[in-house]
Amino acid sequence: MKTLSLLRTLILVTTLCLSSFSYAESVVVVVSATSPVSKLDKEQVANLFLGKSSGYPDGSAAVPIEQTDATPAHEEFHKSITEKSASQLKSYWSKMIFSGKGTAPKEVSSNAELLKLISSNPAMIGYVDKTAADKTVKVVFAP
């Protein structure tokens, strides 16, 4: 009986680890296809979305666009990029706004809405489900 219980636990842990691995890879960071930005690293992306940076490495302005916390992409993005939970993120932005040090990025409610905005503005940056990225945007970071 102990062997069967141990085997079940091992299978459960393995399944959770594998699903977490694919979970983090299903969101990509995108900019307009017309943007001069071609690649960013994790720290650069995190800094843009946490208001620690307001521009791309070339000095041009960056406008981050968030998905609402009701979307699966939001949780996946922040888990793998900013390493903050939804509650930590809300607390972070409350402090930033209250202290006058920043404002939270504009939010949209879907991949389609985000793609529509970003495709028309080369300064904007956002994240979508990997399968939603199309020819109107280019992937600049994939965790």
C-alpha positions in Angstrom: 0.0 0.0 0.0 2.8 2.4 0.8 4.4 1.7 -2.5 1.2 2.5 -4.4 0.7 5.7 -2.4 4.2 6.8 -3.1 3.8 6.0 -6.8 0.6 8.1 -6.9 2.4 11.0 -5.2 5.3 10.8 -7.6 3.0 10.8 -10.6 1.1 13.8 -9.2 4.3 15.8 -8.6 5.7 14.9 -12.0 2.5 16.0 -13.7 2.4 19.3 -11.8 6.0 20.0 -12.7 5.5 19.3 -16.4 2.3 21.3 -16.5 4.0 24.3 -14.8 6.8 24.1 -17.4 4.5 24.3 -20.3 2.3 26.9 -18.4 5.2 29.4 -18.3 5.9 29.0 -22.0 2.4 29.8 -23.3 2.7 33.6 -23.1 4.9 35.8 -25.3 5.7 39.5 -25.1 4.9 41.4 -28.3 5.3 44.8 -30.0 3.9 46.1 -33.2 5.3 44.5 -36.4 6.4 48.1 -37.3 8.3 48.7 -34.0 12.1 49.0 -34.3 12.4 46.9 -31.1 13.4 43.3 -32.0 14.4 41.7 -28.7 14.2 42.3 -25.0 15.3 40.3 -22.0 13.3 39.3 -18.9 14.6 42.2 -16.8 13.8 44.8 -19.4 10.3 43.5 -19.8 9.7 43.3 -16.0 11.0 46.9 -15.6 8.6 48.2 -18.3 5.6 46.5 -16.7 6.5 47.5 -13.2 7.0 51.2 -14.2 10.7 51.0 -13.3 11.6 52.0 -16.9 9.6 54.0 -19.4 11.5 53.3 -22.6 13.1 50.7 -24.8 16.9 50.2 -24.9 17.1 52.5 -27.9 15.7 55.4 -25.9 12.2 55.4 -27.5 9.1 55.6 -25.3 7.4 52.3 -24.3 3.8 52.0 -23.4 3.0 48.7 -21.6 -0.5 47.3 -22.0 -1.7 44.8 -19.4 -4.4 42.2 -19.6 -6.9 42.2 -16.8 -6.2 39.9 -13.9 -9.2 37.9 -15.0 -7.3 36.5 -18.0 -5.1 33.4 -17.8 -2.3 35.3 -19.7 -2.1 37.9 -16.8 -1.3 35.3 -14.2 1.1 33.4 -16.4 3.0 36.6 -17.5 3.4 37.9 -13.9 4.4 34.5 -12.5 7.2 34.1 -15.0 8.3 37.7 -15.7 7.7 40.0 -12.7 7.5 37.1 -10.3 4.5 38.7 -8.5 1.1 37.2 -7.7 -2.0 39.1 -8.4 -2.2 40.3 -4.8 1.4 41.4 -4.7 0.9 43.3 -8.0 -2.1 45.1 -6.6 -0.2 46.0 -3.5 2.8 47.2 -5.6 0.7 49.5 -7.8 -1.2 50.8 -4.8 2.1 51.9 -3.2 3.4 53.4 -6.5 0.2 55.3 -7.2 -0.2 56.6 -3.6 3.5 57.8 -3.5 3.1 59.5 -6.9 5.9 57.3 -8.3 3.9 55.7 -11.1 0.7 54.7 -12.7 -0.4 51.2 -13.5 -0.5 50.3 -17.2 -3.7 50.5 -19.2 -5.6 47.2 -19.1 -7.5 45.3 -21.8 -9.7 42.3 -21.4 -8.5 39.9 -24.2 -5.7 38.9 -26.5 -7.7 40.3 -29.5 -8.1 43.7 -27.9 -4.4 43.8 -27.0 -3.3 42.8 -30.5 -5.6 45.5 -32.0 -4.0 48.2 -29.8 -0.4 47.1 -30.2 -0.6 46.5 -33.9 -1.5 50.2 -34.4 1.1 51.7 -32.1 4.8 50.9 -32.3 5.4 52.3 -28.8 3.1 49.8 -27.2 4.2 46.5 -25.6 2.1 43.7 -24.2 1.7 40.0 -23.8 -0.6 37.4 -25.4 -1.1 33.7 -25.4 1.6 32.2 -27.7 -1.1 30.9 -30.1 -2.7 34.4 -30.4 0.4 36.2 -31.8 -0.1 36.9 -35.5 1.6 38.8 -38.3 0.5 42.3 -36.9 2.9 41.9 -34.0 6.4 40.5 -33.4 7.6 38.5 -30.4 10.4 40.3 -28.5 10.5 37.9 -25.6 9.4 34.4 -24.9 9.9 33.0 -21.4 
